[in-house]
């Protein structure tokens, strides 16, 4: 009996000793490789990017931005390219205003916008779309404004063009043609008229979108339904 008890005691003691050794080894590994310890979840923005990735996108956006030079560039073309670039790099309003301000090159152009720094109190909290419209008004002559209205009215969806890309382009033309427009009714009407797919077009007439994003989402959803 005594031998059995002693054997059990020895077994427990051996296991305790082995566990202590294992614990010491694990502690040593953690000290030597702190990165292997469980990490906290990495914070991400609304696009699923880490802070490092978002910053990298911003730097690349700033470096690869299209530029506008007074007297040699057409504002409408520049505005379209800039909007697409901003969308690609998913820049915030504040970032887009900073990059837009630096995208105006040439001495005369810089003089025109010298008071429009996005860090000025007047523009600091302004939405990007409004900021860009105000800047565009300084470079858009009356003749170009009439041309923009004509281009806006005549723009329809291309045969192989995605409906969302068409609506984005149509919206940019609308903002360039009517920079101070508050009522979107004309845009919704003209944009719907230019949709090629009859099923999508007919159903879009029934929608009363709250904003441009909702309008585009409705059109994309109808395309998916029609293809089923």
C-alpha atoms as one frame of an Amber mdcrd trajectory, in Angstrom:
protein
   0.000   0.000   0.000   2.760   2.317   0.958   4.539   1.532  -2.304   1.411
   2.366  -4.324   0.978   5.674  -2.538   4.622   6.485  -3.071   4.309   5.663
  -6.791   1.329   7.982  -7.130   3.180  10.715  -5.275   6.199  10.275  -7.552
   3.954  10.402 -10.658   2.295  13.629  -9.504   5.651  15.136  -8.631   7.111
  14.213 -12.020   4.124  15.744 -13.826   4.359  18.922 -11.778   8.041  19.154
 -12.584   7.388  18.564 -16.280   4.655  21.228 -16.283   6.998  23.696 -14.619
   9.650  23.036 -17.267   7.057  23.483 -20.022   5.859  26.744 -18.505   9.412
  28.032 -18.284  10.022  27.099 -21.926   6.836  28.882 -23.062   7.747  31.982
 -21.048  11.230  31.995 -22.584   9.778  31.687 -26.093   7.395  34.583 -25.484
  10.245  36.729 -24.214  12.366  35.872 -27.235   9.498  36.177 -29.775   7.050
  38.814 -28.488   5.480  39.067 -31.959   4.153  35.533 -31.615   1.939  36.556
 -28.695  -1.706  37.105 -29.476  -2.125  40.478 -31.181  -4.977  42.914 -30.800
  -7.288  43.334 -33.838  -5.926  45.932 -36.277  -8.135  49.022 -36.674  -9.462
  49.551 -40.199 -11.367  52.329 -41.950 -14.699  52.065 -43.785 -12.872  50.663
 -46.832 -11.215  47.906 -44.802  -7.785  49.575 -44.923  -5.284  49.789 -42.101
  -3.947  53.223 -41.203  -0.711  52.392 -43.030  -2.555  51.352 -46.201  -4.796
  54.441 -46.108  -1.744  56.672 -45.760  -0.001  54.869 -48.618  -3.061  55.424
 -50.838  -3.116  59.118 -49.944   0.581  59.559 -50.767   0.135  57.763 -54.093
  -2.951  59.867 -54.885  -0.986  63.052 -54.187   1.953  61.913 -56.317  -0.113
  60.693 -59.284  -2.823  63.381 -59.328  -3.816  64.976 -62.637  -2.913  68.663
 -62.857  -4.625  71.742 -64.240  -2.839  74.712 -65.833  -4.777  77.827 -66.712
  -4.746  78.571 -70.422  -3.623  75.112 -71.485  -6.065  72.725 -69.765  -9.833
  72.431 -69.919 -11.400  72.371 -66.466 -14.091  69.842 -67.412 -11.501  67.299
 -68.559  -9.356  67.865 -65.501 -12.337  67.612 -63.129 -13.368  64.283 -64.604
  -9.863  62.807 -64.316  -9.462  64.125 -60.784 -12.774  62.641 -59.659 -11.804
  59.236 -61.044  -8.402  59.394 -59.370  -9.959  60.333 -56.049 -12.383  57.419
 -56.331  -9.549  55.012 -57.100  -7.539  55.983 -54.023 -10.638  56.434 -51.814
  -9.494  59.798 -50.496 -11.492  61.573 -47.807 -12.947  65.040 -48.385 -10.100
  66.630 -46.433  -7.443  64.708 -48.379  -9.091  65.411 -51.737  -9.227  69.170
 -51.025  -5.540  69.226 -50.120  -4.559  67.358 -53.287  -6.876  69.441 -55.500
  -5.383  72.672 -54.187  -1.896  71.426 -55.068  -3.059  70.146 -58.486  -3.423
  73.695 -59.832  -0.091  74.525 -61.472   1.290  77.608 -63.207   1.779  81.062
 -61.717  -1.491  82.579 -62.932  -3.517  79.615 -61.740  -1.928  79.703 -58.308
  -2.748  83.392 -58.033  -6.394  82.745 -58.876  -6.801  80.241 -56.044  -4.388
  81.863 -53.585  -7.202  82.507 -51.091  -8.724  79.027 -51.421  -6.405  76.982
 -49.231  -8.465  74.140 -47.702  -6.887  75.029 -44.368  -8.586  78.423 -44.348
 -11.549  78.586 -41.990 -13.992  79.197 -44.871 -13.085  75.930 -46.595 -11.899
  73.714 -43.755 -15.246  72.027 -43.104 -16.637  72.403 -46.629 -17.583  69.246
 -48.534 -15.210  68.391 -51.354 -17.837  68.569 -54.124 -18.744  72.130 -53.193
 -15.092  73.115 -52.839 -14.313  71.791 -56.311 -17.335  73.565 -57.840 -16.255
  76.893 -56.353 -12.741  76.408 -57.662 -14.033  75.383 -61.077 -16.078  78.574
 -61.366 -12.827  80.532 -61.333 -11.562  78.680 -64.403 -14.747  78.027 -66.408
 -15.569  80.738 -68.984 -19.154  81.287 -70.115 -18.539  79.630 -73.487 -17.200
  76.502 -71.805 -20.182  76.509 -69.451 -22.561  76.415 -72.445 -20.534  73.618
 -73.961 -20.760  71.678 -70.690 -24.540  71.988 -70.700 -24.646  70.661 -74.241
 -22.344  67.741 -73.383 -24.398  66.975 -70.288 -27.671  66.849 -72.209 -26.280
  64.687 -75.013 -24.385  62.190 -72.838 -25.947  58.725 -72.961 -24.739  55.284
 -71.935 -22.294  53.630 -74.307 -23.122  50.215 -75.770 -20.500  48.403 -73.695
 -20.449  50.886 -70.797 -21.302  49.795 -67.268 -24.369  51.624 -65.957 -22.559
  52.866 -62.843 -19.692  54.296 -64.894 -22.210  56.012 -67.152 -24.042  57.559
 -64.200 -20.765  58.733 -62.652 -19.775  60.489 -65.888 -23.259  61.968 -66.337
 -23.198  63.282 -62.767 -19.807  64.929 -63.240 -21.100  66.704 -66.366 -24.214
  67.802 -64.477 -22.106  69.357 -61.718 -19.890  71.087 -64.252 -22.841  72.385
 -66.272 -24.850  73.497 -63.236 -22.356  74.012 -60.387 -24.878  75.691 -58.084
 -27.797  73.321 -58.705 -29.533  72.100 -55.557 -32.450  70.300 -57.199 -31.420
  66.938 -58.667 -34.678  66.327 -60.552 -33.219  67.310 -63.924 -30.233  65.032
 -63.422 -32.389  62.036 -62.485 -34.559  62.627 -65.542 -31.713  63.121 -68.022
 -29.662  60.264 -66.573 -32.601  57.864 -66.792 -33.301  58.946 -70.358 -29.737
  58.003 -71.337 -29.808  54.431 -69.980 -29.733  51.987 -72.902 -31.359  48.950
 -71.301 -35.134  49.359 -71.698 -35.996  47.261 -68.633 -33.675  49.289 -66.402
 -34.746  52.596 -67.957 -38.477  51.913 -67.606 -38.131  50.876 -63.975 -35.866
  53.797 -63.080 -38.641  56.227 -63.985 -40.545  54.887 -60.977 -37.801  55.610
 -58.450 -37.505  58.758 -56.364 -33.937  58.526 -55.148 -32.842  60.372 -52.021
 -29.365  61.061 -53.410 -26.994  60.163 -56.228 -25.536  57.139 -54.423 -29.006
  55.639 -53.939 -29.885  56.386 -57.569 -26.827  54.513 -58.805 -27.437  51.603
 -56.440 -31.000  51.248 -57.778 -29.760  51.149 -61.375 -27.089  48.528 -60.607
 -29.647  46.385 -58.757 -32.020  46.499 -61.713 -29.254  45.428 -64.090 -28.600
  42.376 -61.892 -32.302  41.510 -61.782 -32.654  41.855 -65.562 -29.712  39.485
 -66.117 -31.135  36.720 -63.943
